[in-house]
């Protein structure tokens, strides 16, 4: 009981401090609490409303007029909560590109990292907010920021957002960038999350189908097989030159990692037992000579059907 009393006193003092520094935040938050049937002095464990300014709230909810009013009053756009989240993080995560643009116009920090090592760009990519991704790219946000876990491209392909993936690649994102955790390259991430279309985009942009992760030496094919990826994903990787007999750190092939009752196992077993067609081997050889399939193949003096075949088009 005593600890609860102390906690309530501290919360009350905090709210009073907020009311002096940011009255709009206090009014907005208190109204929100009462509408939800909550006491304004008791913090909900699932909410960080005490720790978010009115600028955060406006950005997160797309309230442009309130956002503009706060900026006109001189509220700092780079203000972060205790988790390092800025208003730009919130606007990009929720897809409010107009609010994000207004914040960016105030010379905000584009590459600020929160406690989870997310930047506004990775937040936008992780949520599939392509308009915000485009805005951040045009504003000069870093594409290959050296975070502890992932790049924007990792986030985009894991989400399965082909539009954001294309935006990042066209802007110069590193197609084979390794993360600093154990996720691997963006192709590993796409394969793990079974995002076949994003994997196709990466491969057409020149991603290495045989790049390995440092910790376990697994390729994207190993990852796809071990996570029971659909037949389409496995076939795509094999068509782009993934080595069927490549072994990971434990000496296992993709077939040995695939669950026996999965589609992946069936496709891999078929490839193991059958000789690849000469046409497939020829296509693989041609693509190995090209740095960027999308740009190179379309300029080759070949019939359109042959270009489509070489480009692995559906």
Residue, then its C-alpha position, 0 to 999 in steps of 0.5 A: x500500500x505504501x509503495x502504491x501511495x508513493x507511486x501515485x504521489x510521483x505520478x501527480x507531481x509529474x502531471x503537474x509538471x507537465x501541465x506547466x510545461x505543456x498544457x495542451x498535452x495535459x488537457x488532451x491526455x486527461x480527456x483521453x483517460x476519462x473517455x477510456x474510463x481510467x483515472x488520470x493519475x494511474x498509469x496504464x501498463x500498456x500505455x506510455x501516455x505520461x511519457x508522450x508530449x502533445x507533439x507525439x500525440x498529434x503526430x501519431x494521430x495525424x492531427x495536423x492543425x494541432x501539430x502546426x499550433x504546437x510548432x508555432x508555439x516553439x515546441x521542440x520537434x526533436x523532443x524524445x520520450x524515455x524510449x527515445x521515440x520522437x514525433x517523427x518516429x510516431x508520424x512515420x510509424x502510423x503513416x501520417x506523411x503530411x504530419x511527417x513532412x511538416x516535422x521534417x520542415x523544422x530541421x528535425x533529426x531524420x536518423x534519431x534512434x529509439x531504445x530499440x534501435x529504430x529510426x523513423x525510416x525503419x519504423x515506416x518500413x516495418x509498418x509498410x508506410x510507403x509514402x513516409x518511406x518515399x518522403x524520408x528518402x527524398x529528405x535525405x534520411x540514411x538508407x543503410x544506417x548502421x544499427x544494431x539489428x536491421x537496415x530499412x531494407x530488412x524491415x521493408x522485405x520482412x513486412x512484405x512491402x514491395x513498394x517500399x523495397x523498390x523505393x529503397x533499392x532505387x535510392x541506393x540501399x545496399x541489397x546484400x547488407x548484413x545486419x548486426x544480429x543474426x538475421x543475415x541479408x535482406x534476402x535472408x529476411x524475406x526468405x524467413x518471412x516467406x515474402x516471395x515477391x520481395x525476394x524476387x525484387x531483391x534477386x532481380x536487383x542483384x542480391x546474392x542467393x548464396x550469401x551466408x550468415x556469419x553465425x550459422x553459415x546458412x544461405x537464404x535457401x537454408x532459412x526458407x527450408x527450415x521455416x517451411x517456406x512455400x514452394x514458390x519461395x523455394x523454387x525462386x531461390x533455386x532458379x536464381x542459383x541457390x546451391x542445392x547441396x550447400x551445407x551450413x555450419x552444422x554440415x546440413x543442407x536445406x533438404x535436411x533442415x526442411x520438415x518432411x511434411x512441408x512444401x519446401x521438402x517436396x520441392x527440394x527433394x524433386x530438385x535433388x532427384x532430377x537433373x536441371x534443365x539446360x534452359x535453367x542452367x543457361x538462364x542462371x549463367x546469364x544472370x551471374x554475368x549481370x550486376x543488375x538484372x532489371x536494368x541489364x536484361x531489358x537492353x539486350x537485343x532479344x525477343x521479349x519472351x526471352x527477356x521475360x524468361x531471363x528475368x524470371x518474370x511470372 
